[in-house]
């Protein structure tokens, strides 16, 4: 499965680079294309090792035949300094985003008009030296690390995602996800979330940018009365819908995003981030690479199930 997984992802990288317009570089020509740099990082995510260890593996003599047969890369693997420097460029980030968009398309466009919003923790450990990982309280316990905020549909297909420090408020990350969906022009009727996302500005943002409704339980946040909240139009309409049997049935669709989070974290092994993924920039890069592998794995699994049926 790993060989098929790698070949499919590498094909996606090559296909994304065909229509990729990079900026004209002034000065000495670059020996490696941006697709070669991304391929090394994707291989590191596949074998779940740091980039320098992945480069050592690629430079080993036993894998030379594999490189010549399955990988159209120059005879010499990029150095560690070249990989580190080129991974911080705009072209690298643009190509990685293009690959993620392509892999999402292989799963098909979301058939339903209901999407689910939630967040999950990516831990670094209590004694980590990462200055950008933060403490947060979840379920009465304190954790340190980062948070992955995702939007998926009822079929378990990713729509949008964003990585932040663990202490960033969920509603702040939700606004970023709403803007992502608006930029991608997703047709949505209902955004389902838990009580942590209950906020009138978020209700209005979803109504204005997506022309949809946020369905979230009313959150008192320590208050004793909810009368003033129910006077706000977004919260009032969501609370009215939750009183119906149809609204209660729609709230049960939240389990789809919880299943997606569980499948992604177990398959990609990111519940506890590896020691080399430290700092927000590196964590975002590592999660994006793992997401690309997971989406390819999903597409291959669904193809096998379709062929078997």
N, C-alpha and C positions, 0 to 999 in steps of 0.2 A: 504493500500500500504506500510506503514511503517513496519508492521510486516513481510510482504513478502520480503521487501527490506532487513531487518535485517537478516532474516533467510538465504537468499541467500548469503549475505556477510559473515555471520558467517560460512556457509558451505565452502566458498572459503578459509577462514582463516584456518579451520581445514584441508582442503585438501592440502593447501600449506605447512602445518606443517608436513604432513606425510613423505614427501621426503626432509624435511629440516634437514640438518646435522649441528647441533650447536657444538661449540667447547667444549671440555671436561673441566669442571670446577673443579678446585682443591680447597679443603676445604669443608665447610659446604654445604650440598646439598640444592638446591633451592626448595622452597615450591611451587612456581608457575612456569609454563612453559611460554615461550615467547609468545605463542598463547593466554594465559590468559591475559597477559599485553596488547597485541594488541587489544583483544576483548573489554577491558574496554575503550581504547582510541577510538575505532570505535563506541562504544555506545555513547560516549561523542559527537562525531561528528554527529551522527544521531539525537540526541536531541538538538544539537547546544548549548551545555553548556560546561563550563570548566570541566576538569577531576575531580576535587574534588567535584563538584556538581553532576556529573554523578555517582561518587562513593557513595555519600549520597543517591541518588535515588536507587541504587542497594542494599544498606544496609537497606532500608526501609522494614518494615514487609509486606506491601501489594504485593510486587513484588517477595517475596520469592518463591511462587508457580510457578511463571513464570521462575525463574532461575532453579528450579529443573526440569521443564518440557522441556525447550527449550535451556538450556545453561549448558554444562558439565563443570562447573567451581567448584573448591573446595568450601566447605561450607562457608569459610571466604573470603571476598573480599580483594584484596591487599591494603595495606595502601597507603596513599598519597606519603610518602617518597619512598616506594618500586616502585610505578608507575613512579615517577620522575626519580629515579636512573636507573631502568631497561629500560626506554625509550631512554636513551642515549647510550645504548650498540650497538655493531656492529650486534649482532644477531637480535635485534629488527628492525634495518634499513633494513637488508637483507630480513627478512620475509615480511616487508611491501612492498619492491620492488617486491618480488615474487608474492604477492597478486595482486599488480597492473598489473603485466604481465599476470596473469591468468584472471583477469577481462577484460583485453583488448582482450584476445583470445576468450572470450565468444561472443564478437561482430563480430568475424571473421577477417581473415587477410585482409589488404587493397586490394581491387580488382583492383583499378586503379594504374597506375604508376606515377601519378601526386600527389604531396603533396604541402601543402600551409603552409607558415611560417609567424607568426605574434606574437605580444605581446599585453598584456592588463594590466591595472593598478589595483592594489589591495591597496586601500587607508587606511591610519591609522589616518588621521586628522592632521590639521595644528599645533595643540597644543599637539601632542602626545609626551610622554617622551621617546619613543623608540629611542635609539641612532643609531640604524642600519637602520632605515628608512630614505630615502633621498628625496630631492626635485627634481622635474623634470618638464620641460615645455612641455605641450602637447596642441596643438590647440590654442596657444597663452595664455594659462592659466597655473598657477603653481599648482602642486599637490605634496603631500608627501605620501610616502608609499613604496610599493614593486611592482615588475613586474613579471607577469607569461608569459613566453615564451613557445609557443606550436607549434607543427607541427601536422597537421591532413590531412586526405585525403578528396576527394570530397564528400564522403558519410557522413562526420562528425564523423569519428572514429579517436581517438587519437593515434598518432604514437610516439611522444616524448614530453617531457616537462622539464622545468627548471625554478626555482624561484630565482630571484636576487633582490637586492635593485633597486629602481626606476631609479637611475641615471646611472646604468651600461649600457654601449653602446650596442645597439641591435646586432651589428655584433659580439661582443665578446660572447654574449650568443648564437648566431647562430652557432658559431664554436663548442660549447659544444653540441648543438642539432645534428649537423652533425655527430659528433663522436658517439653519442648515436645511431643514425640510422645505422651507419657503424657497430657498435658492435652487433646490433640486426639483421644485414644482411637483411635489407629491400631492395627490388629491386625497384629502383626509376629511372625514366627517366628525370623528370622535377621537380624542386623546385621553386615554385612561391612565390614571396614576393613583398613588396612595395619598393619605392625608398630609404627608410632608410637602406636597406640591400645591396645597390649597392656598392660593393667593389671588386677590382680585387683579393686580397688574398682570399676572400670568394668564388669567382668564381672558383679559382684554387683548393681550398680545396674540394669543392663539386665535381669537376671533378675528383680529385685524389682519394678521399675516397669513393664516391658513384657512380662514373662513370656516372654522371648525369650533367645536365645543370641548372644553376640558371637563372631564368627569372625575372628580376627586371628592372624597368625604370631607365634611366640614371639620376643620381643625381649630379647636378653641385655644390652643397654645397657652394653657394655664388659666384662661379666663373662666368665669362662671356663667356668663350669659353669651348667647349667640345672636341676639336680636339685631344688633348693629351690623353683624356680618351678613345676615339674611336680607338686609336692605340694599346690599350691593348686587347688581344685576347678574354678574357671572356666577357668583356663589349661590344666589337664589335659584337660578335655573338648574345648576348642577344638583342642588339639594332636592329640588322638585322632581328631577329625573330619577334620583336615587330612591325616592319613595315608591316608584313603580316597580312592578315585577320585571319589566324589561331592563330597567336600569340596574337592578340587582344582578340580573343575568349577565349584563355586560361587564360589571365589576369583576366577575369571576374570570374574565379573560386576562386578568393581571398575571395569572399563573404562567402564561406563555413566556413573558419576559423573565420570570424566575427560572423557568426551565432552560431558557437560552443562556442565562448567566451561569447556571450550573454546568451545562454542557461545554460552554466555552472555557471556563476555568479548569474543568477536569481534563479536557482534551489538550489545552495549551499549557497547563501547569503554571498558571500565573496567580494562583491564590496567594502564594508567597513569592514575591518577585525575586529573581536571582540576584546575586551580589553585584553583578556588572550592570544591572539596570538601576541606576541611582541618578537622581536629578530629574526634574520634570521633562526636560527635552528628551533624555534617553529613555525614560519610561514611556513617553508617548510613541517614540520610534519603535520600541520593543513591542508594545501592544498593537501598533499598526501592522507590524510584520506577522505577529501571531494571528491577528484577525484575518490577514490575507490567506494564511495557511488554513485557518479554520473554515473560511468561506469556500475555499477550493475543496476541502474535505467534505463539507456539506453537499456541494454540487455533485461530487463523485458518488457519495452515498445515495443521494436521491436518484441519480442516473442508474445505479445498480438496482435500486428497488423498482424503478420504472421498467427496466429490462426484465427483471425477474417476474414482474406481474404480467 
